[in-house]
Amino acid sequence: MPELPEVDTVVRVLKQQRLIGRRISHCELQWDRTVGGDREGFLWAITGALIRGVGRRGKYIVLPLRLRQAEAGPASLLVHLRMSGRLYLSDASTAPNGYERVVFALDDGRLLRFHDPRKFGRVLLLDTPPPQLRALGPEPNGSRFSPAVFGESLRGRRRMLKALLLDQTVVAGLGNIYVDEALWEARLHPKRLASSLELHETERLFEAIQEVLQRAIANNGTRLGGGMANFVLPSDAAGARNQDHLRVFRRTGEPCARCGTAVARILVVQRSTHLCPHCQALTGDR
């Protein structure tokens, strides 16, 4: 599933391609569930909408809109890529590939396509601010995320670090890839209880989260395979390069970049988890 760096990259590219300010002239819908099931209502409301911005909150792409209906209040198009979603601009002459679930025709002749082979993604038209965003925790690269705020979210929590960091109400945008990478950077075992961390360990984990995300954003996100269900930049299929900089994720059996011990794969909260058994020894309260 695309995580914060991948979604951030999509948003950045769409801004560079001047999506903001375009108007949706009409919409083609190939899979009703992508928009929540209300086909006619969605198509009626979205036609003529002006795209006022392109942003990100957690793993969501957020497009603030001005609807054509005079009585309509502020609205947003909320896009969740889920497992295999892509949101990208193309010329109208580009042939469809069979996996487009929603296609927005824009007033400049281009198409904004939502491609989703596995059909798990969602493109929802909602009031502003979208209710799905209210429960999200702070952005890990935002001004509200500080060592003090992060430490308070961990204090007294008898949950494993892996589970807690995957919880979007604690920190928004982290997923399996970057939780594994941050825990390796911080030398912490995924099964450590959050309540067992010392102050210096909490600060180390805070810094590690920011470091792995900043590196991934600079590298245009992580692409984990060549199939159509894998993350691809909206403008350049070869652009994502953070997969070459991962330390443990999907590196099972390879030597740890820090100590040389073979990277191991275990299950934590039913999620495939990668770690160095030596650098991330399980210590402290379990």
C-alpha positions as CSV (number, residue, x, y, z in Angstrom):
1,M,0.0,0.0,0.0
2,P,1.4,3.4,-0.8
3,E,2.4,5.2,2.3
4,L,3.1,8.9,3.2
5,P,6.2,9.3,0.8
6,E,4.4,7.7,-2.1
7,V,1.3,9.8,-1.7
8,D,3.4,12.9,-1.1
9,T,5.1,12.2,-4.4
10,V,1.8,11.9,-6.3
11,V,0.6,15.2,-4.8
12,R,3.8,16.9,-5.8
13,V,3.7,15.7,-9.4
14,L,0.1,16.6,-9.8
15,K,0.8,20.1,-8.6
16,Q,3.8,20.3,-11.0
17,Q,1.4,19.2,-13.8
18,R,-0.9,22.1,-13.0
19,L,-3.9,20.2,-12.0
20,I,-5.0,23.1,-9.7
21,G,-7.4,25.4,-11.4
22,R,-8.8,22.8,-13.8
23,R,-12.5,22.2,-14.1
24,I,-14.0,18.7,-14.4
25,S,-16.1,18.8,-17.6
26,H,-17.4,15.2,-17.2
27,C,-16.7,11.9,-15.5
28,E,-16.7,8.3,-16.6
29,L,-17.2,5.7,-13.9
30,Q,-16.3,2.1,-14.4
31,W,-16.6,0.7,-10.9
32,D,-19.4,2.1,-8.7
33,R,-17.9,1.0,-5.4
34,T,-14.8,3.2,-6.0
35,V,-17.0,6.2,-5.3
36,G,-19.1,4.6,-2.5
37,G,-21.8,3.1,-4.7
38,D,-23.9,6.2,-5.4
39,R,-23.1,6.4,-9.1
40,E,-25.7,9.0,-10.3
41,G,-25.2,11.2,-7.3
42,F,-21.5,11.3,-7.7
43,L,-21.6,11.9,-11.4
44,W,-24.1,14.7,-11.1
45,A,-22.3,16.5,-8.3
46,I,-18.7,16.2,-9.7
47,T,-19.5,17.5,-13.2
48,G,-18.4,21.1,-13.5
49,A,-16.4,21.1,-10.3
50,L,-13.4,23.3,-10.1
51,I,-10.2,21.8,-8.5
52,R,-9.0,24.4,-6.0
53,G,-6.0,22.5,-4.6
54,V,-4.1,19.3,-4.3
55,G,-2.9,18.2,-0.8
56,R,-2.2,15.2,1.4
57,R,-3.4,14.1,4.9
58,G,-1.9,10.9,6.1
59,K,-2.3,8.4,3.2
60,Y,-5.1,10.4,1.6
61,I,-4.9,12.7,-1.4
62,V,-7.2,15.6,-0.8
63,L,-8.6,17.8,-3.7
64,P,-10.6,20.7,-2.4
65,L,-13.4,21.6,-4.9
66,R,-15.8,24.3,-5.8
67,L,-19.0,22.6,-7.0
68,R,-21.1,24.0,-9.8
69,Q,-24.3,23.9,-7.6
70,A,-24.8,27.4,-6.1
71,E,-26.3,25.9,-2.9
72,A,-23.4,23.4,-2.4
73,G,-21.0,24.0,0.5
74,P,-17.3,23.3,0.5
75,A,-16.4,19.9,-0.8
76,S,-13.4,17.7,-1.3
77,L,-12.5,14.8,-3.4
78,L,-10.8,12.3,-1.0
79,V,-8.6,9.7,-2.8
80,H,-7.2,6.6,-1.0
81,L,-4.9,4.6,-3.2
82,R,-5.1,1.5,-1.0
83,M,-3.2,-1.5,-2.4
84,S,-3.0,-0.7,-6.1
85,G,-4.4,2.7,-6.8
86,R,-2.8,5.3,-9.0
87,L,-4.0,8.9,-9.7
88,Y,-2.4,10.4,-12.8
89,L,-2.9,12.9,-15.6
90,S,-2.7,11.9,-19.3
91,D,-3.6,13.1,-22.7
92,A,-7.0,12.1,-24.0
93,S,-5.3,10.2,-26.8
94,T,-3.7,7.8,-24.3
95,A,-5.4,4.4,-24.7
96,P,-7.1,3.0,-21.5
97,N,-5.4,-0.1,-20.0
98,G,-8.6,-1.7,-18.6
99,Y,-8.0,-0.8,-15.0
100,E,-9.3,2.7,-14.9
101,R,-12.1,2.9,-12.3
102,V,-12.8,6.6,-12.5
103,V,-11.8,9.0,-15.3
104,F,-12.2,12.8,-15.0
105,A,-12.2,14.7,-18.3
106,L,-10.7,18.2,-17.6
107,D,-11.4,21.5,-19.4
108,D,-7.9,21.6,-20.9
109,G,-8.4,18.3,-22.8
110,R,-6.4,16.1,-20.4
111,L,-7.8,13.2,-18.3
112,L,-7.3,12.6,-14.6
113,R,-7.4,8.8,-14.3
114,F,-7.8,6.6,-11.2
115,H,-6.3,3.2,-12.1
116,D,-6.8,0.4,-9.6
117,P,-6.4,-3.3,-10.6
118,R,-7.4,-4.7,-7.2
119,K,-10.4,-2.4,-6.8
120,F,-9.7,-1.6,-3.1
121,G,-9.1,2.2,-3.7
122,R,-11.7,4.9,-3.1
123,V,-12.5,8.2,-4.6
124,L,-15.1,9.9,-2.4
125,L,-16.8,13.2,-2.7
126,L,-17.3,14.6,0.8
127,D,-18.0,17.8,2.7
128,T,-15.0,19.8,3.8
129,P,-13.2,18.9,6.0
130,P,-13.8,15.2,5.2
131,P,-14.8,13.2,8.3
132,Q,-12.3,10.5,7.6
133,L,-9.5,12.9,8.4
134,R,-10.7,14.0,11.8
135,A,-9.4,11.0,13.8
136,L,-5.9,11.0,12.2
137,G,-2.9,11.7,14.3
138,P,-0.3,14.3,13.6
139,E,1.7,14.4,10.4
140,P,5.2,12.9,11.2
141,N,6.8,15.7,9.1
142,G,4.5,18.4,10.2
143,S,4.9,21.2,12.8
144,R,2.5,19.5,15.3
145,F,4.8,16.4,15.5
146,S,7.4,17.0,18.2
147,P,9.4,14.7,20.6
148,A,7.1,15.8,23.4
149,V,3.9,15.1,21.4
150,F,5.3,11.7,20.2
151,G,6.4,10.8,23.7
152,E,3.0,11.6,25.2
153,S,1.3,9.3,22.6
154,L,3.6,6.4,23.7
155,R,3.5,7.0,27.5
156,G,1.8,4.2,29.4
157,R,0.7,2.4,26.2
158,R,1.1,-1.4,26.6
159,R,1.0,-2.0,22.9
160,M,3.9,-3.3,20.7
161,L,5.7,-0.5,18.9
162,K,4.9,-2.0,15.5
163,A,1.1,-2.0,16.2
164,L,1.2,1.5,17.7
165,L,3.1,3.0,14.8
166,L,0.7,1.5,12.3
167,D,-2.2,3.1,14.1
168,Q,-3.2,6.1,12.0
169,T,-4.7,7.8,15.1
170,V,-1.2,7.9,16.7
171,V,0.9,9.0,13.7
172,A,-0.7,9.6,10.2
173,G,0.8,8.1,7.1
174,L,3.1,5.4,8.4
175,G,2.7,1.8,7.0
176,N,4.6,-1.4,7.0
177,I,7.6,-0.3,5.0
178,Y,8.5,2.8,7.0
179,V,7.6,1.4,10.4
180,D,10.1,-1.4,9.8
181,E,12.7,1.0,8.5
182,A,12.3,3.5,11.4
183,L,12.5,0.7,14.0
184,W,15.7,-0.5,12.4
185,E,17.2,3.1,12.4
186,A,16.2,3.4,16.1
187,R,17.6,-0.1,17.0
188,L,14.2,-1.0,18.5
189,H,12.5,-4.4,18.3
190,P,9.0,-4.3,16.8
191,K,7.6,-6.2,19.8
192,R,8.9,-3.8,22.4
193,L,6.0,-2.3,24.4
194,A,5.8,1.4,24.0
195,S,5.6,1.9,27.7
196,S,9.0,0.3,28.1
197,L,10.9,3.0,26.2
198,E,13.3,5.3,27.9
199,L,13.3,9.0,27.0
200,H,16.4,8.6,24.8
201,E,14.8,5.7,23.0
202,T,11.7,7.7,22.3
203,E,13.7,10.6,21.0
204,R,15.8,8.2,18.8
205,L,12.6,6.7,17.3
206,F,11.2,10.2,16.7
207,E,14.3,11.1,14.8
208,A,14.3,7.8,12.9
209,I,10.7,8.3,11.7
210,Q,11.5,11.7,10.3
211,E,14.8,10.5,8.7
212,V,13.3,7.5,6.8
213,L,10.4,9.6,5.6
214,Q,12.5,12.5,4.4
215,R,14.8,10.1,2.6
216,A,11.9,8.3,0.9
217,I,10.3,11.6,-0.2
218,A,13.6,12.8,-1.6
219,N,13.8,9.4,-3.5
220,N,10.2,9.8,-4.9
221,G,8.9,6.9,-2.8
222,T,9.3,3.1,-2.9
223,R,8.4,0.8,-5.8
224,L,8.4,-2.9,-4.8
225,G,7.8,-4.6,-8.1
226,G,7.2,-4.3,-11.8
227,G,3.6,-5.2,-12.0
228,M,0.7,-2.9,-12.7
229,A,-0.4,-3.1,-9.0
230,N,2.8,-1.6,-7.8
231,F,3.4,2.1,-7.0
232,V,4.3,4.2,-10.1
233,L,4.9,7.9,-10.3
234,P,2.2,9.8,-12.2
235,S,4.8,11.1,-14.7
236,D,7.6,8.6,-14.8
237,A,7.4,4.8,-14.1
238,A,11.1,4.7,-13.3
239,G,11.2,7.6,-11.0
240,A,10.6,5.9,-7.6
241,R,14.0,4.8,-6.3
242,N,13.7,4.5,-2.5
243,Q,13.6,0.7,-2.9
244,D,17.3,0.9,-3.4
245,H,17.8,2.6,0.0
246,L,15.7,0.3,2.2
247,R,17.7,-1.2,5.1
248,V,15.6,-4.2,6.2
249,F,12.2,-4.2,4.5
250,R,12.1,-7.2,2.1
251,R,15.8,-7.8,2.8
252,T,15.3,-11.2,4.5
253,G,18.6,-13.1,4.6
254,E,20.7,-10.2,3.5
255,P,23.4,-8.8,5.8
256,C,22.4,-5.9,8.1
257,A,23.9,-2.7,6.8
258,R,25.1,-1.9,10.4
259,C,26.4,-5.2,11.8
260,G,26.3,-7.8,9.1
261,T,23.8,-10.1,10.8
262,A,21.3,-11.7,8.5
263,V,18.0,-9.7,8.3
264,A,15.1,-11.8,9.7
265,R,11.4,-11.8,8.9
266,I,8.8,-12.4,11.6
267,L,5.0,-11.8,12.0
268,V,3.9,-9.0,14.3
269,V,0.2,-8.2,14.6
270,Q,-0.3,-10.4,11.5
271,R,2.0,-8.2,9.5
272,S,5.2,-9.3,7.8
273,T,8.0,-7.6,9.7
274,H,11.7,-7.2,9.0
275,L,14.4,-6.6,11.5
276,C,18.0,-7.2,12.5
277,P,18.0,-9.7,15.4
278,H,21.3,-8.3,16.7
279,C,20.8,-4.5,16.3
280,Q,17.1,-4.8,17.4
281,A,17.4,-7.3,20.2
282,L,14.2,-7.6,22.3
283,T,15.0,-5.9,25.6
284,G,12.9,-4.2,28.2
285,D,9.3,-5.0,29.2
286,R,7.5,-7.3,26.7
